[in-house]
Each structure stands twice: as C-alpha cells, then as structure tokens.
Amino acid sequence: MGEQPARGRKKAAASPPRAAGGGPARAAKKPAKPESHLAMVRRARRINRELAELYPYAHPELDFRNPFELLVATVLSAQTTDLRVNQTTPALFAAYPTPEDMAAADPEKLEEIIRPTGFFRAKARSLAGLSTVLRDDFGGEVPGRLEDLVTLPGVGRKTANVVLGNAFGVPGLTVDTHFGRLVRRWKWTEQEDPEKVEADVAAIFPRSEWTMLSHRVIFHGRRVCHSRKPACGACPIAPLCPAYGEGETDPEKARKLLKYELGGQPGQRLSPPPDYPGRPAPPLGAG
C-alpha cells in the first residue's frame, strides 16, 4: 500500500487559471445559435398541433346562445373571469334578452345585475350604448364585420374577433392577456401591443387556424402556463418551449398547479359543450 496521508493534512486545492486581467479565467461558452424564422414557424406549428391533441374540446369559455349574448358576455369579461360572467349573465339575459330590451333598461337595475363582474358602472354604460347602436343602426342585429363591430361602445378588436370567430365563423385571433403571455414565452413575437401581436401570429398560421389556435393557447394559459408560476414539469409541450424552467419543473409539484379539468376542478362554463371532459361550474351563490 502506498503512503497514507497524514491525519488532518488537506490536499491543496488547485488554483484556478488566471485570466489576463488577473481574475479567474472562464471557459469560453459557445453562444447558442439563434433560431431562424423558418425554424420558429415550424416549432410554432408543432406547438399548435400538440395543443390540438391536448385540448380537442377547446372552446370559448363564455356561455352564450346567440351573437348578442356573446357580445355582451365578452364586454363583461374585461377585468374579471369568464366564470364570474357566466354566473351573472343568466339573470341579465332573462331581464334583457334583446338589444332593444337592454337599450331601454333602467341604468341602476342594469348596474345591479352586472355588479359581480366589477367596473359595473362603466360596463353598464357600454352595454346600454352598444345596445342602442344595434337597435338604431343595425336593426337590432349584431353585425358580422370587424369594421362595424369596433364602432360599438366598449367593443375593441379583441372583442370583435371573439364574436366573429365564435358567432359568425369568421377566423380571428383573440389576443387577451393569456394569449399575449404565451406567444411571447414561445418567442412567436416580442411585441406587447395586441394589434402587433395579432399581426405577428397571423403571419405564422393559416387563416383557417386562427380561431381554434386562440382557444387552444388561452386554454393552455389558464390551465398550465400560468402567469406567476407555470406548471413547467407537467407541460406536454415543454420540449418545444424556450421559457421552460420559468415555473415549477418538479413533475409532482407541477401537477398540483394544474387548473380546471386538468386539475380535477370545475370549468368556467355553467353550460359547457357536450364533449367537454370536465365538470360544469356552479351557478352564482351555489356551493
């Protein structure tokens, strides 16, 4: 056997190599090759295909039976959840089922019904205003053109695209907070302005995909890719995501972050589509 080191003797640590300036030298790191636009487009389209498999039942999460109800519900959804809107609109549409009825509504009664959605005074003004314009200028019908919809009080491009895509079958991208957050994480765009985000994403996908792409991305944002703590470790598209690691990567911990049907909880709709695999949401005041 060779000589045993003396007890207590420590092996001298090798001194790190010194850089020319006197500090420790760092191994040169090869810069990552920038992703080409073509590679990004291919990755984006693959993400869309993966999301289509994950959410074959993706749909608008607002309850509605006609274009007017969808328009009103979308206006109410600003700064609140679709669930809260869905819990509020049954009473609203029972009282005011048509634009003519809503245009003639007593402002205080209208405000009281929609109070649970927040910002109820401003929203009541928008609902009364758009209903009046629909009654006076569009024969009581919701128009099916973007340029007409955006002239209505309280209706911007996002709301117009929701109505066009889901009530009229006209393809459109819904750039809400979830959509914008995810497409920036996925490096489909660096833009913050919703119209610029819309333009960048529209250039990646065929027009026929726009409406369903919106539903899939928003579903994923609500269920998995959350704003503050994404469930990275439970995300099926993690290998395609440049932002992997921003959230919880431990699979068990990540699974606990899943929401709605993926987390075994009720969805946002009181009346979900027949193919929805989760549980309907409870009415306002229930449970």
ZAMARGU-4260 file (C-alpha; in steps of 0.2 Angstrom, whole numbers, plus 5000, padded with zeros to 4 digits):
<rodrens>
0) 5000/5000/5000 | 5006/5017/4997 | 5009/5030/5010 | 4994/5036/5019 | 4992/5055/5020
5) 4995/5062/5037 | 4979/5065/5048 | 4972/5082/5046 | 4983/5086/5031 | 4972/5094/5017
10) 4976/5092/4999 | 4980/5109/4992 | 4966/5115/4980 | 4972/5118/4963 | 4972/5137/4959
15) 4960/5142/4945 | 4968/5148/4929 | 4970/5166/4929 | 4964/5177/4915 | 4975/5191/4908
20) 4967/5204/4918 | 4971/5195/4935 | 4954/5187/4938 | 4950/5169/4936 | 4948/5163/4918
25) 4931/5157/4912 | 4929/5143/4900 | 4923/5151/4883 | 4904/5147/4881 | 4898/5144/4864
30) 4884/5156/4860 | 4868/5147/4856 | 4864/5148/4838 | 4849/5160/4835 | 4833/5151/4829
35) 4829/5155/4811 | 4812/5162/4807 | 4808/5146/4797 | 4813/5135/4812 | 4802/5146/4824
40) 4787/5144/4812 | 4790/5125/4811 | 4791/5125/4830 | 4775/5136/4832 | 4765/5125/4821
45) 4771/5110/4830 | 4765/5118/4847 | 4748/5121/4839 | 4747/5103/4834 | 4752/5097/4851
50) 4739/5109/4859 | 4726/5102/4847 | 4729/5084/4854 | 4729/5090/4872 | 4713/5101/4870
55) 4702/5093/4856 | 4687/5101/4865 | 4694/5119/4866 | 4680/5131/4865 | 4675/5149/4870
60) 4673/5149/4889 | 4658/5161/4889 | 4641/5154/4889 | 4630/5161/4875 | 4616/5156/4864
65) 4617/5169/4850 | 4629/5183/4844 | 4621/5197/4855 | 4624/5186/4871 | 4642/5183/4866
70) 4645/5201/4863 | 4638/5206/4879 | 4647/5192/4889 | 4663/5197/4881 | 4662/5215/4886
75) 4658/5210/4903 | 4673/5198/4904 | 4685/5213/4905 | 4695/5213/4921 | 4686/5198/4928
80) 4685/5179/4925 | 4673/5170/4912 | 4666/5160/4927 | 4660/5176/4935 | 4652/5182/4919
85) 4644/5165/4916 | 4637/5166/4934 | 4630/5183/4930 | 4623/5183/4913 | 4608/5171/4916
90) 4599/5184/4926 | 4605/5198/4914 | 4598/5189/4898 | 4582/5184/4907 | 4579/5203/4911
95) 4586/5210/4894 | 4586/5196/4880 | 4587/5208/4865 | 4597/5224/4861 | 4580/5233/4862
100) 4577/5227/4879 | 4594/5232/4885 | 4594/5249/4877 | 4578/5253/4887 | 4585/5246/4903
105) 4585/5256/4919 | 4603/5260/4922 | 4603/5257/4941 | 4594/5240/4938 | 4607/5235/4924
110) 4621/5240/4936 | 4615/5230/4950 | 4613/5214/4939 | 4631/5215/4932 | 4639/5222/4949
115) 4648/5205/4952 | 4658/5207/4936 | 4667/5223/4943 | 4668/5240/4935 | 4649/5238/4933
120) 4645/5257/4930 | 4657/5258/4915 | 4651/5241/4909 | 4633/5246/4911 | 4636/5262/4900
125) 4645/5251/4887 | 4630/5238/4886 | 4617/5252/4885 | 4627/5261/4872 | 4631/5246/4861
130) 4613/5240/4863 | 4606/5257/4857 | 4618/5257/4842 | 4612/5240/4837 | 4594/5245/4839
135) 4596/5261/4829 | 4609/5257/4816 | 4609/5238/4814 | 4591/5234/4815 | 4593/5225/4832
140) 4606/5213/4825 | 4624/5211/4829 | 4634/5215/4813 | 4646/5201/4806 | 4660/5213/4800
145) 4675/5219/4810 | 4674/5237/4804 | 4656/5238/4811 | 4659/5229/4827 | 4673/5240/4833
150) 4661/5256/4831 | 4651/5249/4845 | 4654/5257/4863 | 4665/5246/4873 | 4670/5235/4858
155) 4688/5234/4853 | 4697/5222/4841 | 4699/5208/4854 | 4680/5208/4857 | 4676/5209/4839
160) 4687/5194/4835 | 4679/5184/4848 | 4662/5187/4841 | 4667/5185/4823 | 4676/5169/4826
165) 4663/5160/4838 | 4646/5168/4832 | 4649/5170/4814 | 4663/5158/4809 | 4675/5172/4803
170) 4693/5167/4808 | 4701/5179/4820 | 4714/5179/4834 | 4709/5183/4851 | 4724/5192/4859
175) 4720/5193/4878 | 4732/5193/4892 | 4734/5174/4892 | 4737/5173/4873 | 4750/5188/4873
180) 4759/5180/4888 | 4761/5163/4880 | 4766/5168/4862 | 4780/5179/4870 | 4786/5165/4880
185) 4786/5154/4865 | 4796/5168/4855 | 4782/5169/4842 | 4783/5188/4844 | 4792/5201/4855
190) 4778/5213/4853 | 4767/5220/4868 | 4754/5229/4858 | 4740/5217/4855 | 4737/5223/4837
195) 4756/5220/4833 | 4755/5203/4842 | 4740/5198/4832 | 4749/5203/4816 | 4765/5193/4820
200) 4755/5177/4825 | 4743/5179/4810 | 4759/5178/4799 | 4764/5161/4806 | 4747/5152/4804
205) 4735/5149/4790 | 4719/5160/4792 | 4708/5144/4795 | 4718/5140/4811 | 4716/5157/4819
210) 4700/5155/4830 | 4704/5137/4836 | 4723/5142/4839 | 4716/5156/4850 | 4706/5144/4860
215) 4720/5132/4862 | 4733/5145/4868 | 4720/5153/4880 | 4716/5135/4887 | 4734/5131/4890
220) 4737/5148/4898 | 4723/5146/4910 | 4727/5128/4914 | 4746/5125/4913 | 4756/5140/4908
225) 4751/5152/4922 | 4757/5170/4924 | 4766/5169/4940 | 4770/5150/4942 | 4769/5140/4926
230) 4767/5121/4928 | 4783/5118/4918 | 4785/5100/4925 | 4768/5095/4919 | 4768/5103/4902
235) 4766/5092/4887 | 4775/5105/4876 | 4789/5108/4887 | 4802/5102/4875 | 4796/5115/4862
240) 4796/5129/4875 | 4811/5142/4875 | 4804/5148/4893 | 4805/5130/4901 | 4811/5132/4919
245) 4802/5149/4922 | 4790/5139/4933 | 4789/5123/4943 | 4799/5109/4935 | 4796/5095/4948
250) 4783/5084/4940 | 4773/5081/4956 | 4773/5099/4962 | 4769/5105/4944 | 4754/5093/4943
255) 4747/5102/4959 | 4747/5118/4949 | 4735/5112/4935 | 4718/5121/4934 | 4701/5117/4929
260) 4698/5099/4921 | 4717/5096/4921 | 4717/5098/4940 | 4700/5089/4943 | 4691/5105/4946
265) 4675/5113/4938 | 4677/5123/4922 | 4672/5141/4919 | 4655/5137/4910 | 4639/5133/4918
270) 4633/5125/4901 | 4649/5118/4893 | 4649/5109/4876 | 4644/5091/4876 | 4662/5085/4873
275) 4669/5095/4887 | 4678/5082/4899 | 4677/5092/4915 | 4663/5097/4927 | 4651/5112/4924
280) 4654/5127/4935 | 4641/5131/4949 | 4628/5145/4947 | 4631/5161/4957 | 4629/5158/4975
285) 4629/5139/4974 | 4641/5129/4984
</rodrens>
